[in-house]
Amino acid sequence: MKLPKLFQDGCVLQQGEGTKIWGFGEPGMQVSVCIQEQQIFGKISHSGRFELELPRLLPGGPYALTIQEETKGNAQVYQVFVGDVFVCAGQSNMELPMRRVAVRYPEEFENGGCEGVHIYKVMENPEFQQTLQEHREAAWHTCGKEYLEEASAMSYFLGKYLYEKRRVPIGILNLSLGGTPAEAWISREGLKDYPELLETAIKYEDEELRTKIVEKYEKDIWEWHKNLEIQEASTTAGKQGVIQIPGCLKEQGLPGFCGVICLSRTFQMPEGAEEETGLLRFGTLVDSDKVFINGVLVGETGYRYPPRRYPIPKGVLKTGENHIAIRLVCQEGDGRITSGKNHDLVLEQGKKILLDGQWKYEIKATLDPAPIQEFLNRKPACLFQGMVAPCIPYSVKGVVWYQGESNDRHPEQYESLLQSLILDWRKHWKQKSLPFVIVQLPNCGIDIAPGEAWPLIRRAQSKAVRLPDVAVTVNLDIGEDNDLHPLNKKEAARRAGLALEYLVYGKKISYQGPKVKTAFWDEESRKLVLKFVTGDGGELKVLEGETPAGFEVDTGAGVFQKAEARIEKDKVFLDYGERQEIRRVRYAWSCTPGRKLLCNQAGLLAEPFELEISGETRRRKYENVI
């Protein structure tokens, strides 16, 4: 007899009534569960599974959870906590560990984390042929000093926020994996209205097919890198020139370049540099790099997303002239030293040696683009079957979902997919009103699909509130225009926490920003007016500046033009120049809408929107209710 990994030492059980406990054993055996002086009995079914409900658990812990086979007398005892449990799910921005944001939140590490937060991290496990009952690799961790670096930053900050508000143990089931689309997290049953996705799911049941895909890619990418090495070794004097750092290679005479390019320059160090240690900061590079100072390898990164922060040990630097070289491998023709990042050497005493500006370059190898990897863990239903299903029916209070980036190639489908996911999870958890908080995509202008993809994804996320017990947080001010993985996870988690306080705990708080209520023509000012519900009962304001930007109007030609906006209490007056009928209005309809954003007195932002203006409103007769 055994319990799933979910019920091991350090777990958090949901407080209150009907907390589910289940496990596996010999069919027909009697079993008992005992905790907090409560004892319940059951029988292992013919399938080898039992499931019981504890009548009422009180918060606190650790408590002894005893599971016993009545006929054999074998008992298993676990140390568990009782509090509130939430699911944090999504892709890389939900998975991003605390070590990636440590530079922004050093105090969290200095203070040793938060022992009141427990994270159950489920490791990557796509499953193609069956729905698993147990996780292959997963474990509970207390978010103290020992685990803090590996903890999901979003999960940790959400858990800490709730712990400080509720003062009960907080359990987080972290179901996240970078680069994954929504359909990978939905069950086959939930994909019944998507025949093409179901067909794909069935196709990849074939283990031989999956093996061939993996083996072919591994062979092709190995050969690509081997050819790079051979060509690089035989190149004595490749094409040379000067390049500006930071910048994109395609904008500096190297469009579509794939291969190896070596970047180099010199810099000066003062007397006694041999005793100096430091930190090389170089933002993000596309795609992979090795960095040498005075011939010594000081750091390397294998892909484009992590920030380059390489420690320089004592003895590497020297008095006078020093040499830095970067071996940059560009795989897809979009080589880049990302702008807006730090490019410097920070010495132990705090002095900075700036490294931006002109660098020399030499082309060491040139090839066709590298083979494109087909990620099997992104196929429909595979992550539901291997990672989500074994969590069900663990008793939880709500879900926070941070995902959408990997659906930006087909944004038109995301509205339906997201709502299907919510309904699918509610059905499997047998909680028709399971609260969902959607973390809307923040501002970002790099490594994403072009055009209106992200505004469309954000609109799809906003429309999820058509389902009951769903909230959407707006985060247009806490992303980074030049980074797909913004560091400010604490504020993103706080906003999700506010929404959970409203949805789950029924607190009457301001948890959302302004929303358009009506649009009407104002004869006195001769302007179109948008009236808002501000979300906190106060007046509208602008995050930065005095007047909001980002308002556009369509007067019928299908082309949007900028409209000047003015705030007056809970209204926005739009001046669009020519006195033509407005057919559509939109706001913040951009991947990176800037900082002149509309918000309420609590600092919560208005969500991006695009709305039709009714014919009657265009004829200036009466209000148009949005």
N, C-alpha and C positions, 0 to 999 in steps of 0.2 A: 504494500500500500504506500502511496506517496501523494504529495500535493504538488501542484504545478510550481514553477519557479516564482510565480507571482506571490506565493504565500510563504516565502522563505524569510529567514531572520532579517529584521530591519524593515519589513514591509509596513505600509500604512493601510489599515482597513477603514472603510467608510463608516463614520459614526451614524447613529440613528437606527431606524427599523429596516429589517429585511436585507441585511448584509449577507451576500452570498459567499459560501465556502464550497469548493468542490475539489475532487481528487480522483485518483484511479486506484483500483485494487482488484482483488479476486471476486468475480461475480458471486452474489449471494451472501457475502460477508456482511455482518452488522458493523456499523461504524458510529462513533460518537465524537462530537466536537465540543470542547470546553474552553471558555474564556470568560473573564469577569464574573465568575460564579454562575455562569449560564452553561447548561449542558443540553445539547440537542442530539437526537439519534436519527439514524437513517440506514439504508441498505444499499450496497453496491449493486447496480443493475447488471443485467446480462451482458451489456456492452463493456462492463468493467469501469463504470464511472458512477460517482455519487455526487449529489448536489444538495446542500442544506442552506437554510436561512437562519441567521441569528436574530432573535427577536428585537433586541435593542442594545446597541453598543454605546458606551460613554467615552468621550475623548480623553486622551492621555496615553500613558505608557512609559516604558515598555511593559507589556502584559505577556503572560504565558498563554500560548495557544496550543492546546493539547488535542491531538488526533489519535484515536485509539480504535483498534480492531477488537470488538467486544469478545469474540470467541477465542482469540489467540492471546489477548492481553498485551499486544505490541503497541507501545505508545510513542509518539513523536511530539516533541515540544519545541516550539519556536518562540522567539522574542519578537513581539509585534507591537505596533503603535496603532492608535485609533484617532482619526481626525477626518479631514476632507480630502478627497481624491479627484484629480482632474487628468484629462488626456491632453497632452501637447503634441500636435502632429503637424506634418508638412515636409518641406524639403530643406535645403541647406541653411536657410536663415532661421529655421527652427532647430536644426542640428548643431549649428555653429557653437563650438565649445568656449568656455570662459577663457581659456588661454589665448584665444584669438582677440578677445576684447580686454585683456589684462592691462594694456597700456592706458585704457580709458578709466578703468576702475581698480587702481592699485589698492584702494582701501579695503576692498572685499577680501583680498588675499592677506593684507596686513591684519585684518580682523578675524581671519580663519573661517570665513564663510558663514553659513547659517545651519546649525544642527537641527533646526525644526523642519527643514526641507529634505525630503527623501525622493530620489529619482529612480524609477525603474527604467533602465535603458535597454531597449530591444535592439540587438545588433542586426545589421543587414541580413535579410534572408528572403529572397524571392522564392516563392513556391508555385510551380506551374501545374502540378497534376492533382493536388488534393488540398483540402483545407486542414491545416494542422490544429491539433488540440493543445500542443505544448510548444513553447519557444525552444529553438535549438540553442540559442545563446542569448541570455538576458540575465540581469541581476539588479538587485536593489543597492543603492548607494546613499549614504547620508552625506549631505553637502557641506561637510566640514573641510578642514584644511587638506586632508589627504586626497579627496576626490574633486575638489573645486575646479582644478584646471580642466578636467575632462567633462564636467557637467555642461549640458546645453545651457547657454547663457539666457535664452528666452525662458526656458523652463525654470532655471534657478531664480531669476529676478521675479517671475510671476509667483513662484512658490514663496519667496521671501516677502513679497508684498502682501500676499494673503495670510501668511503666518503672522506678520506684524499687525494685521487688522483683526484676525480671528483668534490668535493665540492658542491654536490647536495644531498638532502635527499636520503637515501638508504633504500628500503623496502625489507625484507626477508620473504618469505613464508616458514616457517619451517615445513616440513612434515617428521617426523622421529619417530621411535619407536624401542627400543632395541630388539635385537634377531630376527628381521624379515628378511625373505629371499626376494630376488628380485621378485619372482612370486606373492607375496602378494600385490605388488605395481603396477602390470600390469592389465589392464582391461581384461575382458573375451574375448573381440574381439582380443586383443593383444596376447592372449594365444591360438589362434585357431590352431596353429601347435603343441600344447602340449596336446593331448587328455587325458593323464592320469591326468594332472593338472586340466583340465576342468571338468573331472569326479569328482575329489575331490571337486571342487568349488560347483558343483551341489549337491553333497552329503550333504554338510554342510549348504545348504539352510534349512534343516530340523531343526526347532527350538527345537523340542522335543529331537532330537539327541544331539544338543549342550547343552541343559539343563542337560541331563543325564551325559554327559562327565564332566561338571563342578561340578555337585553334587557328582558324584562318586569320583572325585579327592579330593574335599574338605573333604568328609567323610574319605577316605583312609589316607590322610595326617594328619587329626586330630587324627585318631586312632594311627598312627605311633608315633606321638609326645606324645600322651597320654600313650602309652606303654613305651616310653622312661622315662617319668616322674615316672610311677609306678615302673619300674625296678630300676631307680636311687634312689628313696626314700627307697627302700628295701635293697639297697646295703650298707653294713657297711664297707666292706674292699674288694674292687675290685683289680684286677691285678695291680701291681705297678711296677715302674721302673724309669729309667732315659732316658731323650730324649734331643737331641740337637736342639736348636732353633737358627736360622731358619732351616727348613728342611721338608721333606715329611715323613709322618707316615709310608708309605710302605717301605721306605729305612731304617727304624729304628725298624724293627721287628713287624710292625703292618700292613701288607699288607691287603688291602680290608676292613679295619676297618670301620664299620658303627655303630654309636651310640653316646654316650657322653663320652668324655675324659676330665679330669680336669688336667690342667697344673699349676704348682706353683713353686715359688722360693722366696727367701728373698733378700733384698738389703738394703744397709746402707744409712742413711741420716744424715747430719751434725746437730749440735746444732741449734735450732730455726726453725726446719723444719715445725713446726705447723703453722708458718706464711707464708709458701711458697705456691704459686700456680704453676701449671705446665701444660704440655701437654704430654700425653702418645701417642707415635707414634709406631704403630705396623704393618705397611704394610697392607697386605691382608691375610685373614684367610679363610680356606675352611672347613665348609661352613658358619656357623653362630656362633656368640660368645656373651658371657657376660663377662665383665672384672671387677674384684673387687680388690681394694687396701685397705688393712686393714679392709676387710669385707664390704666396701662401694662400691656399684655398680657405676662405673665411666663411663661406656659406653656399648652399645650393637649394633650389626648390624645383620640383618636377612639373608644376602646372601653374596656370596664370593667376589664380585667385588669392593665395595667401600673401599678406604684406611681407616684404623682405626686411627683416630685422636681424642682422647678423652681428654677434658679439665679436670684438677684436681683442684677442688676448695680448698680454704684455709681451713685448719683444718683436711684434710684427711691424709696428711703425718705426720710423727712424728719423733722426734729425735731418732737416733739409728736404730734398726732393723725394717724394714717394710716388709709386705707380699703382694705379688701380685698373683692372681689366675685367670685363664681363663677357663670358661666352654665352651668347643668347641663341637659343634654338627656336626658330619660328616655324610652326607646323602648318598653319592654315592660311598664311598670306596676310595676316593682320597684325604683324609685329608692332610692339608698342612699349614705350616707357611711359607709364601713365602720368598725365599732367595733374596738377593740383595736389600732389603728394610731396612728402619730405624726401629730398635727395641730398643727404648730408652725412657727415661723420660727427657724432656727438662724443666728445671726450668725457672722461670720468668727472672732471671738474665742471662740466656743463658747457664748455666752449664748443662751438659748432664750426666745422669746416664745410662750406657749401660746395656741392659737387654738380650743380646744374650748370648749364652753359654748353660750350662747344666741346665735343669729344671727337676723336679720330675713330674711324671704323675701317674694318677690312673684312671682305666677304671670303669666308673659308670654304663654304660648300653651298651649292644650290641644287635643289631637287624639286620635283612636283610636290604638291601638297601631300601631307602624311595621310595614311589610310584613316578613314572615319570610323570610329568605334560604334558598334551597335550595342547599346546598353540593354542587356536582358532584364535588368531590374526595373526597367521602365515600361514593361509590357502590361497590358490591362489585367487587373485583378491579382497579379502575382504577389504584391505586398500585402494586400488584404489577407490572402490565404496563408502567407508565411509569417506576418507580423501582427496584424490586427486581430484576426480570428482567435488566436490563443488568449487574448485579453478578455474575451467575452465569455461569461457575463459579469466580470469583475465590477463591483458596485462603484460608480463614479458620479460626481456632481455636475460635470460639464466638460466641454471640449473647447480648446483654443486651436484654431487652424491657421497656419501661416504658410501659404503655398500659392502658386499661380504663375511664377516666373517661367516654369517649364511648359506651360500651356500657351505661351505667347505667340507661337507659330500658327495656332488656330484659335484665336481669341473668341471668335463667334460661337464656338461650342462650349465655352467655359461656363456661361450662366447656367446652362442645363446640367452640365457635369457636376458643378459645385452643389446644386440643390439635390441632385441625385445622390451624391455622397452623404449629405446630411440625412436625408430620408433613409438611406441604406443603413447607416450606422445606428440610427434611432430604432430601426426595425430589428436589427440584430441584437442590440442591447435591451430590447423590449422596453424602451423609455420613449414614448411618443413625443414628449416635450423636453428631451435631453437638450439643455442649453448649448448653443454654439456661438462662439465669438470668432469672427473672421477678422484677421489682421490684414487690412487692405495694403496693397503694395505701396511702398514709399516712393519718393523721387529717386530716379536713377536714369542715367543717359548713356550707359556703357555696357557692352556685352549682352544686349537685349535685342529683341526683334525690332525692325525699323517701323516707322510710321506710327499709326494710332494703336498699336497692339496693347501697350500698357494702359492707356486710357480706357480701352475696351475691356480689358481684364478688370480694372477697378470698377467700371460700371457693372459688370457681371457680379462682382463681389457685393456691391451696394444692393443689388436686386435680391440677394439672398434673404434680406429682411422681409420679403414677402411670405416667407415661412415663419410660423410662430416661434418665439423664444430664440431668435437669432439677433445678434448685434454685430455691427461692423465698426471697427476703429479706423480713423483716418490718420495717416502718418506722412503726409507730404512734406513735412518740415524736419523729419528726423532720419531721412535717408542720406545718401551721399551721391551727388550727381556723377561722380567718377568711380563708384564702387558698387558692385552688385550685392556686397555683404556689408552693410553699414554697421558701425560699432554700437550705436545707441540702442542697445537691446533693453536697457533698464526702462527708458521712457515708453518704448513699444509695449513692454510687459505691464507697466503701470496702467496704460490705457486699456489694455485687455483686462486687467484686474478691476478697473472701474466698471467695465461692462459686466463682469461676473458679479460684482457686488450688487448691481441692479437686477440682472437676470436671475441669479441663483439665490441671493440673500434678501432680495426685495428692498434694498436700501433706496430711499428717494434722494438720489444724488445726480449731479450733472455728469453724465458719462458720454455724451455725444455732442458734436458741434452743431452749428446752424444748419437748418434745412429750409429750402424754399417752400412756402405755403401757397402764395398766390402771385400772379403777375397781372399788372393792369396798366393802362395808359393814364398818365397824370396830365390833365389838360393845363393845369397851372404852370408846371415846369416844362411841359411839352417833351416829356421823357417817359420811357418805359420803366416801370418800377417793379422790383422784385421784393416781396415782403417775406421775411424769414421768421421761423420759430427758432429762437437762438439756442435753446437747449439748457440754458441756465437762468432764463428770465431777465437777463440783462440786455445791454445794447451790443450791437455789433462793433467789432474793432478789427484792426489790421495787425497781423503778426509783426511785420516790420514796415515802417513808413506810415503815412497818413491816409493814403487811398489804395484800395485793392487793385491788383492787376489780374490779368487772366480771363477777363470777360470778353466774349466774342459774340457777334450776331450774324445771322444769315438772313438777307433781305429777299431771298427767293432765287438767287442765281446758283445756289448750291455751294457758294464760297463764303467762308466765314471771314469777317473783318473785325479788327480790334474795336472795342467799345470802351470809352472812358467811364469810370465808375466813381460814384460818390456815395458815402454812407450817411444815413440820417436815422439814428436810433436803430430800429429793426428793419430798415429798408435800404435797398441799394438802388440808386437812380442811374440809369444807363444813358449815355450820350453817344450816339453812333454816327453823328454828322448828318448825312443825307436823311431827309424826312421820308423814308420809305417804310413800308410795312415790314415788320420783323416776323420771320417765320420760325426761326429757331434761335435759342440762346444757349451758350455753353460756357462753363467756367472751369479753369484749371485743367483744360483738356490737352495736357502735355505730359511727356515723360518727366520733364524737369520744369515745373511751373514757377520756380523761383521762391522768394520769401515774402512777397507782398500778398499774403494769403489772408482770406477772410476767416475770422474766428470769433468766439464768444469771450466773455470776460474771464472764463476759466482757462482760456488758451487752447481750447479744443477746436479743431479746424472744421470748416464747412467741407463736405465731401464734393469731389468733382461731379459735375452733372452736365447733361445735355437734355434740353426739354423743347418740346414743340409748343409754339404759341398758337392758341386756337384762333380760328377765323374771326370770331366775335371780338376777341381781345385785340386782334390786329385792326379791326374796324373801330376800336376804341369805345366800345359800348359798355362792357362790364367786365368784372374780374374773371380771370381764368384760374380755376382751382387746379393746382398741380397734383 
